[in-house]
């Protein structure tokens, strides 16, 4: 199964309204960065044990680990959990930027250094979310 099929299957596995909202967010992110690299992480480790919620990833960035090794990883992530949906915007150097710039106009959401978490799309301003995602694609950290 290719990545697009995995993503389609993952989105369809959620009950409504989360299924429709995940599809809307998937489409919104692709609208910001059409043709970006797609990722699907099933949340399982190498032994097949579930260790996290599955993530849909968009874009690509280099990530440097503490030991100096570099690997490719996604730039924007989308994940559903029991209480809502999370958008991850990775590679932003200033960990206060998302909260300081978007939290006051986003709506009912929790905004941390790299994550925007909300219960449902109707609770947030999707134009503000789109602006945050656009920022994430355009201002990724240049790894040293």
C-alpha positions in Angstrom: 0.0 0.0 0.0 1.5 3.4 -0.9 1.5 6.5 1.3 -1.6 8.1 -0.2 -3.6 4.8 0.3 -2.4 4.6 3.9 -3.5 8.2 4.5 -6.9 7.6 2.9 -7.4 4.5 5.0 -6.3 6.2 8.2 -8.6 9.1 7.7 -11.5 6.8 6.9 -10.9 4.8 10.0 -12.2 7.7 12.2 -15.8 8.1 13.2 -17.7 11.2 12.0 -17.2 14.1 12.4 -13.5 13.5 13.0 -13.2 11.7 9.6 -14.5 14.7 7.7 -12.5 17.1 9.7 -9.3 15.1 9.2 -10.0 15.2 5.4 -10.6 18.9 5.5 -7.3 19.5 7.3 -5.5 17.2 4.9 -6.9 19.1 2.0 -6.1 22.5 3.6 -2.5 21.5 4.2 -2.1 20.3 0.6 -3.7 23.5 -0.5 -0.9 25.4 1.2 1.8 23.2 -0.2 0.6 21.3 -3.2 2.9 18.5 -4.3 4.8 18.3 -0.9 6.2 15.0 0.2 3.6 13.0 2.1 4.4 10.7 5.1 2.4 8.3 7.1 3.6 7.0 10.5 1.4 4.3 11.9 2.5 4.9 15.5 4.2 1.5 15.9 7.8 0.8 16.9 10.0 -1.7 15.1 8.5 -4.5 17.2 4.9 -3.6 16.1 4.0 -2.1 19.5 1.8 1.0 19.4 3.9 3.9 20.9 2.1 7.0 19.6 -0.9 8.1 17.7 -0.6 7.7 13.9 0.6 10.9 12.1 0.2 12.2 8.6 3.2 14.2 7.6 3.6 16.9 5.0 6.8 18.4 3.5 10.4 17.6 4.4 13.1 18.9 6.7 16.4 17.7 8.0 16.5 16.9 11.7 19.8 16.8 13.6 19.9 14.5 16.6 22.1 15.1 19.7 24.6 12.6 18.4 25.1 14.7 15.2 23.3 12.3 12.8 20.8 13.9 10.4 17.6 12.3 9.1 14.7 13.5 7.0 11.4 14.1 8.7 8.2 15.9 7.9 7.6 19.6 8.4 3.9 19.7 9.2 2.1 16.9 11.0 -1.6 16.0 11.4 -2.8 13.6 14.1 -6.1 12.6 15.7 -6.4 11.5 19.3 -9.3 10.6 21.6 -9.9 14.2 22.6 -9.4 16.0 19.3 -6.9 16.9 16.6 -3.3 18.1 16.7 -1.3 20.0 14.0 2.4 19.9 14.5 4.6 22.6 13.0 8.1 21.5 13.3 11.4 23.2 12.9 10.4 26.6 14.3 13.4 28.0 16.2 11.4 30.4 18.4 9.3 28.2 20.6 7.1 31.1 21.7 6.3 32.2 18.2 3.2 30.1 17.5 1.5 31.0 20.8 2.4 34.7 20.6 1.3 35.0 17.0 -1.7 32.8 16.6 -3.2 31.8 20.0 -5.3 34.9 20.6 -7.1 34.7 17.2 -7.2 31.0 16.7 -10.2 30.2 19.0 -10.5 27.3 21.4 -7.1 25.7 21.0 -4.0 25.0 23.0 -0.9 26.3 21.3 2.6 25.2 22.4 6.0 25.6 20.9 5.2 23.3 17.9 1.7 22.0 18.4 -1.8 23.4 17.9 -4.4 21.2 19.6 -8.2 21.6 19.4 -11.3 19.5 19.9 -13.1 20.2 16.6 -12.8 22.4 13.6 -15.8 24.5 14.6 -13.9 25.6 17.7 -11.2 27.4 15.7 -10.6 30.0 13.0 -9.3 27.9 10.0 -7.9 31.0 8.3 -5.6 31.6 11.3 -4.7 27.9 11.3 -3.9 28.1 7.6 -1.7 31.1 8.3 0.2 29.2 11.0 0.7 26.2 8.6 1.9 28.5 5.8 4.4 30.0 8.3 5.6 26.5 9.2 6.3 25.6 5.6 8.0 28.9 4.8 10.1 29.4 7.9 11.6 26.1 8.8 14.8 26.1 10.8 18.0 25.8 8.8 19.8 22.9 10.6 23.4 23.7 11.3 
